[in-house]
Amino acid sequence: MLPMTIPRQLGASRYWMALITIFALTFCFGAEAYAHNVAAGDKGYIQESSGVLFLPFVYLGAKHMVTGYDHLLFLFGIIFFLYRMKDIGLYVTLFAVGHSTTLLFGVLTGISANAYVIDAIIGFSVVYKALDNLGGFQRWFGVQPNTKIATLVFGFFHGFGLATKIIEFEIAEDGLISNLIAFNIGVEIGQLLALGGILILLSYWRRTSSFIRHAFAANAVLMSAGFMLVGYQVAGYLTA
C-alpha cells in the first residue's frame, strides 16, 4: 500500500470544497439510505421465508453488497493506491474472509451488538482508510498501522454489522445454514461486480494527469463521507 504524501500547501479549489460539502450533505439528509440496513422489502421476505431458498438468498447477498455504500466506500479506499492485481486480490480476500466469518458466526450463534455502535465502527473504517491513503498516520502520529491486519479486522466489523441486522429479522431455522451460505456467496459475487466497476473507473482516471492532482481531494471526500456515517450512527445511538 502506497500512501500519498500530504502536500504542505493544500490549495484546495472551490470546486473540490463544494464537492465535499455536497457529498457530506447527501449523507446527512439521506442517512437512512446509507445506513447499514436491509431494504424493507427484503426484510419482509427474509422474515416470511422458510426452507432452503438458495438463489433468492444469493440475489439478496449480491444486492446488499452492490447497494451497500459503506462497503463500497471502504473497498474504494482499499484499492485507491493499489495497482497490481495480486495486491488487490490479497486485500479484497482479507476483507471477504473477515466479512464472511462474522456474518456466519453472528447469525448462527445469535450473538449481536448494538447496531448503531457497529455501524459507527464501520463508518470509522472509511475514515481510517482515507487517512491511511493520505499518509496521516505517519505524519501526525508517527506510526503506520498494518494495513492487512486492519483490512481483516474491519472486515470482521462489516460482517458483524450485517449479522446484527439479520438476527433482528428472526430468520427461520429451516434452511438457515444453506440460506446463509447462499447469502455469503451472493455477497462475494456482488463484491466482485462492484470491484470491477470501481477498477474500471480508477483505471481510466489513473491514465489522466488529474489523478495525482486530485488524489488528496478524493480521499478528503472519502474521509468526509466516513465522518458523516459515524456522526449519523452516533446521533442514532444517543436518540434511540
N, C-alpha and C positions, 0 to 999 in steps of 0.2 A: 504494500500500500504506500503510495507516494503522496503525502500531504503537501499541500501548496504552502508557500511562504506568504504570510500576511504582509502586504505592502505597507511601507511606513506612512505613505500618504494615500488614503483610500480614494479620494477624489470621486466618490460615488455620484453618478449622474442623476439628474432629477428623474430620468426615465426609470432607473432601477429602484430609486426610493419609492416612486409611485407604484411600481410593480410589487414591491414588498408590502406596501400598505394595502393594496387591493387584495393581495393574496391572503394577508393576515385577516382582513375584514371578512373575506369569504369564509374562512374557518370560523370566525367569531359568530357570524349570523347564520351560517349553515352548519353549525356544530353537530347537530343531530345526525346529519348525513355522513359526517366524517368520523363519528364515534365508532368504537369497535363493536358494532352491533350487527345483528342479523335482521334482514328485512322482515317486515310484519307478515307478509305472505309466506315467506319461507319458515318463519317461526310457527305459524299455524299448521303448515304442512308437517313440520317435524313433530309437533305435539300430537297430531291426529294419526300419524303413520304408525304402522306396526308390521313386523316381519322384515325379511330381507328385501331391501329396495336399493340394489347396487347402483344402477345407472342414475336414478334420481339423486342419490347422495353424492355421486361423482360430480354431477352437474352443480349441486349446491356448494360443494367444496371449491370447484373452479370459479363459480360466480363470486364466492366470498373473497377469494384472493384477487381476482381481477378488479373488483369494486372496493376492495379494502385499501383505502388511501393511506392508512398508517403503514401497512405492509409495503406498499409501492414506494412511499417516500423513503422508507428505510433501505429498500433494495436500490433505489436510485442513488442514495448516498454511498452505499457499499461499493457499487461498481463505477462511481464517478471517475475515479483515477485509476481504474484497472483496465489494462489494455490487452493482456494475454488471456486467452480463453481458459487456460488451466488455472489461472488465479481466480477468474470469475467463477469457474466451476467449483473451486475449493470453498470460497466464501458463501456462495449460494447453497452449497451442500451443507455446510455447517449451520446455516440459518434453517434449512429444511429439517435437518436432524433435530435441532432444538425445538422447532415448532411442532413437529410430529410427535416427539416424545412426550411433551407436557400436555398436548391435546388428548392423546390416548390415556395417559396416566390420570389426568384430572377427571375425565368423564368416567372412566372405569372404576376409579376409587371413590368418586364422589367428593373429592377434596377440591374446595374452591376458596376464593378470597373475595374481598370487596372489589367489585368490577371497576369502580372509579379509581381505586388505588392502582390496580393492574394496568388500566388504560393510561393512567398518568405516567407510569413507568415506560409504557410503550411509546408515548409521546416523547419522553425523555430520550429514548433510543434514537429518535430522529435528530434531536438536539446534539446528542453525543457524536453521531456520525458526521454531522455538518461541522462541528467544532474540530473533530479529528482531521477532516479534509482541509480545514483552514490552518492546520498546524498549531492550533490554540493550546493544546495540552503542553507541548514542549515550550512554547513561547511564554505562556502565562504561569504554568505550574511546574515546569522543569521536569516533567515526566512524560512518557509515551506509553499509554495502555496497550496491551497486547490485542491487536485488532481481531485476531482469530478467536481468542477466548471471548472477547466482548461480543462478537457476532453470534457465537454459540449461546452465550448467556442471555442475550436479548431475544434470541430465537425461542428460548425457554419461556420467556415472559409473553411473547406474542402468542404462542400456542396455549399458554395457561389462560390468557385473556379470553380466547375463544372458548376454551373448555368451560370457563366460569359461566359464559353466556348459555352454552348448550345445556349445562346442568340445570339452569333456571327453567328450561323448557320441559324438563322431566321426560326425556326421550324414552320410548318404550324399550323394555328389556328384551323383547322378542326381536332377534336380529341385530342387537345392539353392536356387537363386535364387528360383524360384517359391514354394517352401515357406517361405522366409524372408520374402518379401513377404506371403504369406498370414498368417504368424505376426504380422508387424507390423500388418497390418490388424486381426487379432484383438485385439492389444494395445490399439489405439486404440478398438475397439468396447468392450472391457472397461473402458477408462478412462472412456469416456462413460457407461457404465452405473453404474460406481462413483461418478463425479462427480455423476450425477443423484441417487443415493441420499444422498450427503453434502449436496448442496444442499437437498434436501427437509428433512433433519433440521436443518440450520443455519437455514433459512428459518423453520421452526417455532420453533426456540429463540430466534431473534432477536426474535420478536414477544412474548417474555415478558420480564419485568423481571429474571429471573435471568441473562440473557446477560451483561450488563455486570458484575453482581456476581461471576460465576464465570468470567469470561473469563481472568483471571490463573491461577486454579487449573487450568483446562482446558489452558492452554499449559504449565503446570508438569508436568501429567501427560504431555503430548506430549514434553516435554524428557526426562522420566524414561524414557519408552519408548525414545527415541533413545539415551540413555546405556546402557541395557541392551543394545540392539542392538550398539552399539560394543563394550561390555565382552565380550559373548559372542564376537564375531569376534576380538578381541584375544586372548582366552583360547584360542580355537581355533588361532590362529596360533602362539602360544607352545608349545602342547602337541602340535601336529601333527608 
